[in-house]
């Protein structure tokens, strides 16, 4: 049984979006948000998205250290 606040609208549509920090899933495809705006993806699964996100962050950390 789910509960809701009296002032919340009830939405019976299925939720096809799942969000984890900067990463999110829409209809089975995974993406991550870029800090400056935009997104990167789609990825077939969360693991592939997370691996590319980690590589992206590592690359930018290295670039920041060089400046």
Buried (B, 14 or more C-beta within 10 A) or exposed (E): EEEEEEEEEEEEEEEEEEEEEBBBBEEEEBBBBEEEEEEBBBBEEBEEBBEBBEEBEEEEEEEEEEE
